[in-house]
Amino acid sequence: MSTQFTNILSPPGQVVYEYPLDGKTPPPAHIPSTFIEALSVRISVFVDEQSCALDKEIDSDDTRSWHWVVYASVSGPTIDNGSNGERRTSQGGKVAVGTIRLIPPPHAPHPIPGKHYAGDELGSPAETSSLQTATADQATTLHDGREAYVKLGRLATLKEYRRLGLGRLLVNAALEWVSKNKDKVQDSRGTDPVERENWGLRREWKGLVLIHAQGEMERWWRMMGFVRDEGMGEWWEEGIRHVGMWRRMDVRNG
């Protein structure tokens, strides 16, 4: 197997909600193919393997995230996608085998330690007034509650393509991109400077990255340079234990 190349998709907007989750209806042609490929991987991993809810897999953060997909070169027939119909090989005999997304600020408040969350409860719909209002978050051990940060999420690799370094490739691709594009990930809340000053919010992104890591993946994320935030405790998403982990990136201009 030879992999590789990756593709990046800019925030696709509300069109992602038009994706049919019945496993029978073809997706509309105006939904970006990269998002469809990313979703096929996510469904295989999170729905088929981990038993997360299919109807919650597309969430409010998908509309405003940057998405990456990594492909493998294959020869052979179409690969079935379990719960949701087909996964098609792309032109040149390549198939999507891994994905990740990067969510810009603002974000919903940090999860409450010990709480169980379902579906989109931790989502961050940019159109909601609560996220456009300048309010500080609860401080944790590694976050003061005011500094802007980006969040990685939905990292997934098909089972048959694991242990090939594709997860590392995806994380590095997303971090490399954001380190060169800080102007695209500024915190949009509180356009009134007085309001922002009152809350002590900082609009400029200065390299802080968060991951809500599945508990069993904590060691892997440590190897990627992330540090667990003990002040965030642990919580459950779709029945899976999660912890918060941070990394500080060097940010470059241009």
N, C-alpha and C positions, 0 to 999 in steps of 0.2 A: 504494500500500500504506500502510495506517495501522497502526501497531503499537499497540498497546501497553497491555499491562499486564503486571505480573509477579505471580507467585504464589510463596509460600514454603511449604516443607514441613519440619516438625520431624523430628528423627531417626526414621526409620520402623522401625528394629529389624530383627530376623532375617527378617521376612516378605519382604524383598527377594530372598532366596535362592530363593524359590518362583517367581520369574519364569521362565517357560519360554523358553529361548533357541533352540528348534528352528524358530522362524519360522512355526509352524503352530498350536500350541496357544494358545488365548486365555488371557491372564493371569487368575489368580484374582481375584474381585471385591474381596477384602479387601486387595489391594495398592493403596496410594494412587495415584490417577490421576495426581497430579503427578509421582510417581516414574516411572511408566510413560512419561509424556511426556518427562521429562528423559532417560530411557534411550533413547528413540527418536531423540533428537537426537544423543546420544553415539555410538550405533551408526552412524548415518549418517556422522559425522565421523571417529571413531577407527577403526572397523572397515572401513567401506566406502571411505573416502578414504585413510586412513593405514595400513591393513592390520594393525591390531592384532588380537589374538586375541579373537574373540567370547566364548569361554567364560571369559575373564578380565575382561570388562568390568564385571561386578558384583563389587565387592571388599569386603573387610572394613570399609573406612572408610564405605561407603554406609550401613551400619546405624546409624551414630552421627553422621552429618553432617546439617547443615541444607542443603536443596536449594532453588535458585531456578530458575524457568522464566520465560522471556519469550515472549509470544505475538504473532502478527501477525493482523490481520483479513484474511480471504481470502474469495473467492467462487469456488466451483467444487467439483470432486469431491475425494474423499479422495486424499491424497498417499501414494505408495508409499514404504515404508521399507527398500528394498534387502534386506539380509541378514535382517531380522527382521520380515517381515510388514507390517502396516499401521501407518500413522500417521493417526489420525483427527482430523478437525476437531472442536474442542470446541463447546460450545453458543455460539450467537451468531456462528458462522462464524469462529472463531479457531483457529489452529494453533500448536503449540509450535515455536519456531524457534531457541531458544538456552537454555543452562543453565549453571549453576555450582554448586559445593558448597563448604561451609565446614566444616572438620574441627577439632573442639576438641582440646585436649591430653587425654591424653598421646599422644606420637607415637613411632614406631620411630626408632632412631638415624639420624642424617644419613647419606645415601648415601656410599659409599666412592668417592673420585675414581677415574675410569677403569674402574669396574666396569660390567658389563652386567646389567641386571635384567629379569626376565620376570614377567608376570602380577602376582600380589599380593605379591611379595617385599618391597615397600616399604609394605605395608598395616600398619594399626595396630589389630588386633582388641582391643577394650577388655576382652574377657573373658580374654585371655591373662595369666597371672600375671607374665610378664616385664615387661609394661607397667604392672602395678599395683604393682610393686616400685619403691621410690624409688632410682633410679640416675641419675647425671648423664650427659649426652651429651658427645661429643667437642666441645671448643670450636672455633669457626671464627673467621674475621675479624670477623664481625658478630654472632655469638651466643656467649655465654659457656658454653653447654652446660647451663645451669641455669634460665634464665628461661622461664616458660610462654609458649607462642605458639600461635596458630591458623594453619591452613594452608588456602589456597584451592586448588581443583583442579577438574579435569574441565570447564574453561571451553570451551564449544563453541557455534558458531553455524552453522546450515545455510549452505551455499555461496551459495545464491541470496539470502540476507539479510545478507551481509557488507558491510562499508563503510557501514553505516547507524548505527554507534554503539551497537549492541546489546551488544557485549562490554564496552564502557565502562559501559553502563547496569547490566549484571549485576554487575560488580566493585563499582561504587559502591553498589548496593543491598545487597550482602553486607557491605561495610565499614561502611556507615551503620547497618545492623542490629546488627552486633557491637559497634560503639562505644557503643551504648545498652543492651547486654545482657551486660555482662562477667560478671555473676553466673552466666550459663549456660555459660561456657566456662572454668571454673577447672580447674586440673590436679588430677586425682583421685588421683594416686599418693601412697603413703606417708602414710596417715592418722595414723600415729604421728609426733607432732611431733619427737621425738628423732631418728627415722630421717631425716626431712626435713632437720633441722638438720645432721646429719652429712654429708649430701650437698650442702647448700647450695641445695636446691631451693626455688623460690618458687611457691606455689600460685596466687597472684593473677595474673590476666592484666592486663598493663599496656600493651597496645596493640601488641604485636609480631606481625607477620603475615609468613608465609613463602609463597612460591610456588616450586614446581619448574617452571621455565619451559622450554618447548621452545626450543632454541638460536635458531631462526629468529624467535622471538617476543620475544627479549630487548629489542630496541629498543622494542617496543610496551609492554612492562611498565615500562620506564624512564619512558615518557611517563605511566604511571599512578602514578608516584611511587616505584617500587621500585628498589632498588640491588643490583647484583650482589655476592654474597659470594665474593670470589676464593679464600677459604680453603676453600670447598666444592668447588672445582674443577669438573669436568664429569663426567657419567656418562650411561649410556644406559638408557632404559626402552623396552621393546618395539622396540629398534633405533633409537630416536630420541634424539638428543643433548639433554641437559638441563643447566641451571645453576640454582643457588639464588639467590633474590632476596628482599630484606626491605623492609618498610615499617613505620614506627612511626605508629600512629594516636593521635589524641586520644581519650581514653576519658571518657565521660560517665556519670553516675549517673542511674538512673531511665529 
